[in-house]
Amino acid sequence: MLIGEVARRSGVSARMLRHYESLGLVRASGRTGGGYREYSTEDIRRIFHIESLRSLGLSLSDIGRALDEPDFAPSELVDDLIRRTRERIANDTELLTRLRRIGANEPADWEEVLGTVSLLRALGSANPGRRQRAALSSAEEVPVPVQALVEAALSEPDPYVAGALRWALAQSGPGGAALLAEGLGSPSAEVRERAVRSLAEIPGDESTALLRSALAGPDSALRGHAALELGARGVAEAVPQLVGMVAEGTNDVASADALSALASDPGRADRIAAALVGRLAHGATGPPARRRLTQALAEIPGDGASRALTELSRDGDRVVALTAAYVLGLREER
């Protein structure tokens, strides 16, 4: 079979067949009377073997070794091909992600594209200062895509950079809260905490709804962060968690402040006082917790808190009694 027919049947161009021959990968077994290459059935089979190995990503030199060296072991080479293919997929995936982020920003010109690329690179820098500057510059002429900010915020270990990223997300407009929702379900406790802390800085009903879901979830750390922010937003559902945090000594000062803010609504003050008193009456509540609860109760206005403090002024724990009596004295002066 002449080279032209081999090219038609195999799909390998005559030029590539000649290149294979120059490398010693395949040679025509014979020649016609006119001196043209003539390929045998075995030659054509070898050409198909070469193309099959090329489809796996082998280099031409590796293909020559695979076909000509009897003791050539394929397993090591295949493992190397798997590694290189994974690296290529990872690189291509990263490129696709970068392109999608740029596309989502709907750039008006190439200057804007280049600006976005520069910011994305800075967000991925090993230098915390550079990452922080990129986050803080996101509200300028070339904004960082929201998805990139979310991914950076969920993976950022440096507290100062994380704070800048949370600020940038709060300035980025709609879309950030929905993307952060995925972080709340992460198997990593650190990622879940970063997600809820980021949501706490995003205003609006969507973030409030997600914080409510975190408050009802099984993760105690998430419940705590959500309760503090929901308390600041005036959401009464946070009260039981905040009371529990005061009793446990977990962010107890911030929790007491949140309860005080919630109690500024007269309709809630007595209910919050009742919740604190109920926890004080709990048999398992030890002296340190009783003192913290009494101090929190001191910040709650209304008759319910005053009645509870009157009772506590006669408490067997001297610190609790003195705290309650002192607060009652201040209330009487007012």
C-alpha positions as CSV (number, residue, x, y, z in Angstrom):
1,M,0.0,0.0,0.0
2,L,1.5,3.4,-1.0
3,I,1.8,6.3,1.3
4,G,-1.2,8.2,-0.1
5,E,-3.5,5.3,0.5
6,V,-2.1,4.7,3.9
7,A,-2.8,8.3,4.8
8,R,-6.4,8.1,3.6
9,R,-7.1,4.9,5.5
10,S,-5.3,5.7,8.7
11,G,-6.1,9.4,9.0
12,V,-2.4,10.1,9.4
13,S,-1.1,12.6,6.9
14,A,1.6,11.7,4.5
15,R,3.7,14.5,6.0
16,M,3.3,13.0,9.5
17,L,4.1,9.5,8.2
18,R,7.4,10.8,6.8
19,H,8.1,12.5,10.2
20,Y,7.5,9.2,11.9
21,E,10.0,7.6,9.5
22,S,12.6,10.3,10.1
23,L,12.3,9.4,13.8
24,G,12.6,5.7,13.2
25,L,9.1,5.0,14.6
26,V,7.9,3.3,11.4
27,R,9.5,2.4,8.1
28,A,7.9,1.2,4.9
29,S,8.8,-2.5,4.5
30,G,9.3,-2.3,0.8
31,R,9.6,-0.1,-2.3
32,T,7.9,-0.3,-5.6
33,G,9.7,-0.6,-8.9
34,G,9.5,3.2,-9.1
35,G,11.1,3.6,-5.7
36,Y,7.9,4.6,-3.8
37,R,7.4,3.5,-0.2
38,E,5.2,0.5,0.1
39,Y,3.7,-0.3,3.5
40,S,2.8,-3.8,4.6
41,T,-0.1,-4.9,6.8
42,E,2.4,-5.0,9.8
43,D,3.6,-1.5,9.0
44,I,0.0,-0.2,9.0
45,R,-0.7,-2.0,12.3
46,R,2.3,-0.3,13.8
47,I,1.0,3.1,12.6
48,F,-2.3,2.4,14.4
49,H,-0.4,1.5,17.5
50,I,1.6,4.7,17.4
51,E,-1.7,6.7,17.0
52,S,-3.3,4.8,19.9
53,L,-0.4,5.6,22.2
54,R,-0.4,9.3,21.1
55,S,-4.0,9.5,22.1
56,L,-2.9,8.7,25.7
57,G,-0.6,11.6,25.7
58,L,2.7,9.8,25.3
59,S,5.6,11.6,23.6
60,L,7.0,10.2,20.4
61,S,10.2,9.2,22.1
62,D,8.2,7.3,24.8
63,I,6.1,5.6,22.0
64,G,9.4,4.4,20.3
65,R,10.5,2.9,23.6
66,A,7.1,1.3,24.3
67,L,7.1,-0.4,20.8
68,D,10.7,-1.4,20.5
69,E,12.0,-2.2,24.0
70,P,10.9,-5.7,25.1
71,D,11.4,-5.0,28.8
72,F,9.6,-1.6,28.8
73,A,7.2,-1.5,31.7
74,P,4.1,0.7,31.1
75,S,2.9,1.1,34.7
76,E,5.4,3.8,35.7
77,L,4.8,5.8,32.5
78,V,1.0,5.5,32.9
79,D,1.3,6.8,36.5
80,D,3.3,9.8,35.2
81,L,0.7,10.4,32.5
82,I,-2.0,10.4,35.2
83,R,-0.1,12.9,37.2
84,R,0.5,15.2,34.3
85,T,-3.1,14.9,33.1
86,R,-4.3,15.9,36.6
87,E,-2.0,18.9,36.6
88,R,-3.3,19.9,33.2
89,I,-6.9,19.6,34.3
90,A,-6.2,21.6,37.4
91,N,-4.6,24.3,35.3
92,D,-7.4,24.3,32.8
93,T,-10.0,24.4,35.6
94,E,-8.2,27.4,37.2
95,L,-8.1,29.2,33.8
96,L,-11.9,28.5,33.3
97,T,-12.7,29.8,36.7
98,R,-10.6,33.0,36.1
99,L,-12.4,33.5,32.7
100,R,-15.8,33.0,34.3
101,R,-15.0,35.5,37.0
102,I,-13.9,38.1,34.5
103,G,-16.9,37.4,32.3
104,A,-19.2,37.9,35.3
105,N,-17.8,41.4,35.7
106,E,-18.8,42.2,32.1
107,P,-15.6,44.2,31.4
108,A,-16.1,47.1,29.0
109,D,-12.5,47.1,27.6
110,W,-9.2,45.2,27.8
111,E,-7.9,47.6,30.4
112,E,-10.6,46.5,32.7
113,V,-9.9,42.8,31.9
114,L,-6.2,43.4,32.8
115,G,-7.1,45.1,36.0
116,T,-9.3,42.3,37.0
117,V,-6.6,39.7,36.2
118,S,-4.2,41.7,38.3
119,L,-6.5,41.8,41.3
120,L,-7.3,38.1,41.0
121,R,-3.5,37.3,41.1
122,A,-3.1,39.6,44.1
123,L,-5.8,37.7,45.9
124,G,-4.0,34.5,45.4
125,S,-0.6,35.9,46.4
126,A,1.5,34.3,49.2
127,N,2.0,37.7,50.7
128,P,-0.8,38.7,53.2
129,G,-0.2,42.4,52.6
130,R,-0.8,42.0,48.9
131,R,-4.0,40.0,49.5
132,Q,-5.2,42.6,51.9
133,R,-4.6,45.5,49.5
134,A,-6.4,43.6,46.7
135,A,-9.4,43.1,49.0
136,L,-9.5,46.8,50.0
137,S,-9.2,47.9,46.4
138,S,-12.3,46.0,45.4
139,A,-14.6,49.0,45.7
140,E,-12.5,51.0,43.3
141,E,-12.9,51.3,39.5
142,V,-12.1,47.6,38.8
143,P,-14.1,45.5,41.3
144,V,-13.1,42.0,42.3
145,P,-15.7,39.4,41.2
146,V,-18.0,38.4,44.1
147,Q,-17.3,34.7,43.7
148,A,-13.5,35.3,44.0
149,L,-14.1,37.4,47.1
150,V,-16.2,34.6,48.7
151,E,-13.7,31.9,47.9
152,A,-10.9,34.0,49.3
153,A,-12.9,34.9,52.4
154,L,-13.7,31.2,53.1
155,S,-10.0,30.2,52.8
156,E,-8.2,33.1,54.3
157,P,-6.3,32.2,57.5
158,D,-4.8,35.7,58.2
159,P,-7.3,37.6,60.5
160,Y,-6.4,41.0,59.1
161,V,-6.8,39.9,55.5
162,A,-10.0,38.1,56.4
163,G,-11.4,41.3,57.9
164,A,-10.6,43.2,54.7
165,L,-12.3,40.5,52.6
166,R,-15.4,40.6,54.8
167,W,-15.5,44.3,54.3
168,A,-15.1,43.9,50.6
169,L,-18.0,41.4,50.5
170,A,-20.2,43.8,52.4
171,Q,-19.5,46.5,49.7
172,S,-19.9,44.1,46.7
173,G,-23.7,44.2,46.5
174,P,-26.0,41.3,45.9
175,G,-24.8,37.8,45.3
176,G,-22.3,37.3,48.2
177,A,-24.7,36.0,50.7
178,A,-26.0,33.2,48.4
179,L,-22.5,32.1,47.6
180,L,-21.5,32.1,51.3
181,A,-24.5,29.8,52.1
182,E,-22.4,26.9,50.6
183,G,-19.7,27.6,53.2
184,L,-22.2,27.1,56.1
185,G,-22.4,23.4,55.0
186,S,-18.7,22.8,54.6
187,P,-17.2,19.8,56.4
188,S,-14.5,22.2,57.7
189,A,-15.3,24.0,61.0
190,E,-12.9,26.8,60.0
191,V,-14.7,27.4,56.7
192,R,-18.1,27.3,58.4
193,E,-17.0,30.0,60.9
194,R,-15.5,32.2,58.1
195,A,-18.8,31.9,56.3
196,V,-21.0,33.0,59.2
197,R,-18.6,35.8,60.2
198,S,-18.8,37.1,56.6
199,L,-22.5,36.8,56.5
200,A,-22.6,38.9,59.8
201,E,-21.2,41.8,57.9
202,I,-23.6,41.7,54.9
203,P,-26.8,43.6,55.6
204,G,-30.2,42.6,54.3
205,D,-32.9,40.0,54.6
206,E,-31.0,37.3,52.7
207,S,-28.0,37.3,55.1
208,T,-30.4,37.5,58.1
209,A,-32.3,34.4,56.8
210,L,-29.0,32.5,56.5
211,L,-27.9,33.5,60.0
212,R,-31.2,32.2,61.3
213,S,-30.5,28.9,59.7
214,A,-27.0,28.8,61.3
215,L,-28.7,29.7,64.7
216,A,-30.9,26.6,64.3
217,G,-28.0,24.3,63.2
218,P,-26.0,21.8,65.1
219,D,-22.7,23.7,65.2
220,S,-22.4,25.5,68.5
221,A,-19.7,27.9,67.3
222,L,-21.9,28.9,64.3
223,R,-24.9,29.4,66.6
224,G,-22.8,31.7,68.8
225,H,-21.6,33.9,65.9
226,A,-25.1,34.0,64.4
227,A,-26.8,34.8,67.7
228,L,-24.5,37.8,68.3
229,E,-25.2,39.3,64.9
230,L,-29.0,38.5,65.0
231,G,-29.2,40.1,68.4
232,A,-27.6,43.3,67.0
233,R,-30.2,43.1,64.2
234,G,-33.1,42.9,66.7
235,V,-34.0,39.2,66.1
236,A,-35.6,37.8,69.2
237,E,-34.9,34.2,68.2
238,A,-31.3,34.8,69.4
239,V,-32.3,35.2,73.0
240,P,-32.0,31.6,74.2
241,Q,-28.6,31.1,72.6
242,L,-27.3,34.4,74.0
243,V,-28.5,33.5,77.5
244,G,-26.8,30.2,77.2
245,M,-23.6,31.9,76.1
246,V,-23.7,34.2,79.2
247,A,-24.1,31.2,81.5
248,E,-21.3,29.2,79.7
249,G,-18.9,32.1,79.6
250,T,-18.6,32.0,75.8
251,N,-18.4,35.6,74.6
252,D,-20.4,36.4,77.7
253,V,-19.8,40.2,77.6
254,A,-20.8,40.5,73.9
255,S,-23.8,38.3,74.6
256,A,-24.9,40.4,77.5
257,D,-24.5,43.5,75.4
258,A,-26.7,41.9,72.6
259,L,-29.4,41.0,75.2
260,S,-29.3,44.6,76.5
261,A,-29.8,45.9,72.9
262,L,-32.7,43.5,72.3
263,A,-34.3,44.5,75.6
264,S,-34.4,48.2,74.5
265,D,-37.8,47.1,73.0
266,P,-40.1,47.2,76.0
267,G,-42.1,44.2,74.6
268,R,-39.0,42.0,74.9
269,A,-37.4,43.2,78.1
270,D,-39.5,41.1,80.5
271,R,-39.2,38.0,78.4
272,I,-35.4,38.4,78.3
273,A,-35.4,38.9,82.1
274,A,-37.5,35.8,82.5
275,A,-35.1,33.8,80.4
276,L,-32.1,34.9,82.5
277,V,-34.0,34.1,85.7
278,G,-34.9,30.7,84.4
279,R,-31.3,30.0,83.7
280,L,-30.4,31.2,87.2
281,A,-32.9,28.8,88.7
282,H,-31.3,25.9,86.9
283,G,-29.9,23.5,89.4
284,A,-26.7,22.9,87.4
285,T,-25.8,26.6,87.2
286,G,-22.6,27.1,89.4
287,P,-21.5,30.3,91.1
288,P,-19.4,31.8,88.2
289,A,-22.4,31.4,85.8
290,R,-24.8,32.9,88.4
291,R,-22.6,35.9,88.7
292,R,-22.4,36.4,84.9
293,L,-26.2,36.0,84.6
294,T,-26.8,38.5,87.4
295,Q,-24.5,41.0,85.6
296,A,-26.4,40.5,82.4
297,L,-29.7,40.9,84.2
298,A,-28.5,44.2,85.5
299,E,-28.5,45.6,82.0
300,I,-32.1,44.7,81.3
301,P,-34.7,47.4,81.9
302,G,-38.2,46.9,83.2
303,D,-40.1,45.6,86.2
304,G,-39.4,42.0,85.5
305,A,-35.6,42.5,85.8
306,S,-36.1,44.7,88.9
307,R,-38.1,42.0,90.7
308,A,-35.5,39.4,89.8
309,L,-32.7,41.6,91.2
310,T,-34.7,42.1,94.4
311,E,-34.7,38.4,94.9
312,L,-31.1,38.1,94.0
313,S,-30.1,40.8,96.5
314,R,-30.8,38.1,99.2
315,D,-28.9,35.4,97.3
316,G,-26.6,33.1,99.3
317,D,-23.7,33.9,96.9
318,R,-22.3,37.2,98.4
319,V,-21.0,38.4,94.9
320,V,-24.5,37.8,93.4
321,A,-26.3,39.5,96.3
322,L,-24.0,42.6,96.3
323,T,-24.2,43.0,92.5
324,A,-28.0,42.8,92.6
325,A,-28.2,45.3,95.5
326,Y,-25.8,47.7,93.8
327,V,-27.8,47.6,90.6
328,L,-31.1,48.1,92.4
329,G,-29.6,51.1,94.1
330,L,-28.7,52.7,90.8
331,R,-32.2,52.0,89.4
332,E,-33.8,53.7,92.4
333,E,-31.6,56.8,91.9
334,R,-32.7,56.9,88.3
